[in-house]
């Protein structure tokens, strides 16, 4: 029988004042003694439901200053700090203008209350296959910067970040410090389409992100990101390759959409059957490409 | 485990309190401060009945560890009225019958207030967006939209 707990398990709480301090704690972290959280909108329900192991001490990252930044620079592109909330990404004027797909994806997550607390980095660290920000970040060739103690630092492409449902390459002693996205190509257009029975407060049954540039009647810089149709969010690489450099025409778009559908590996669950998901990938990829033209 | 000392502003009054780190803001408000206007529905951030305004932004208080109230300004449904004078949003919900059983109402009103603070003249779509995280199982929402529209009308001119 599943027991539903309404209360959090007993645990301690620390709020380190710097990233170094937080990383120090994680370095000596036997058996998940410490658990880092930012917004807590995923961690707190999981702890209440006893879905994850209860840590001895919860580590609140919000004490770290200068981590909620959303900075844009023409050369370096966009930097989103670990503490930037989903709401701040959704409403950021520069993201709306330069990376509309990300603002759209962020705005489709849960409710305002959740978006006011939850973070984009948390959304990808939680790594559910249906994470709405993931197809957008895949389309934008995002990179994530992982930090560990003593200045340890590595950059991972978002395509290599996800390892499985709830699994990422993030090591127990690491913290995802920020997400970096290059300035997106001139004249690129992008869209995120989320299919869910309810338009709000629901997980994606299928999430499709498309980014492309149309130059002299041909497709350039094509990216197709898919959510909720594989163990991780994925790129539809074969479909992208079909479109890249080709002349825009309807038959090609239909074929590419079918290829994207073949590339998806969805499961049957209570939200939808695998068969339905595959069909919807085809429909939505086609729709998204047309919307970008 | 150690109690945490926190200091925060609750409905306009400065409070100093001690909380256990595993208690939520909702539990502290309801059980320690007897502010039972804020309701617990699902307890996992889906229903919005525990919505309060923290630092000017709506949050699900069931997902906020109470220690995080430290240094924050918190507004609950109890802090909206001035004595006998209801807040215009409350007034509008009464006037337009924007409630039936009333369980979702405190959260709904907090979301509506935050919406109107940010956007004094919301379209119907913007109202739908604004309260998307607040579930009501009775009204079918129509009366709630009407209440919020009426509140927006009443609050014109900075009332």
Interface residues (C-beta under 8 A of the other chain):
Chain A: X6 X7 X8 X9 X10 X11 X12 X13 X15 X40 X41 X44 X45 X48 X49 X58 X60 X62 X87 X110 X111 X112 X113 X114 X116 X117 X200 X201
Chain B: X1 X2 X4 X20 X21 X22 X23 X24 X27 X40 X43 X44 X45 X46 X48 X51 X57 X58 X59 X60 X62 X63 X64 X65 X67 X68 X111 X114 X129 X130 X132 X133 X134 X135
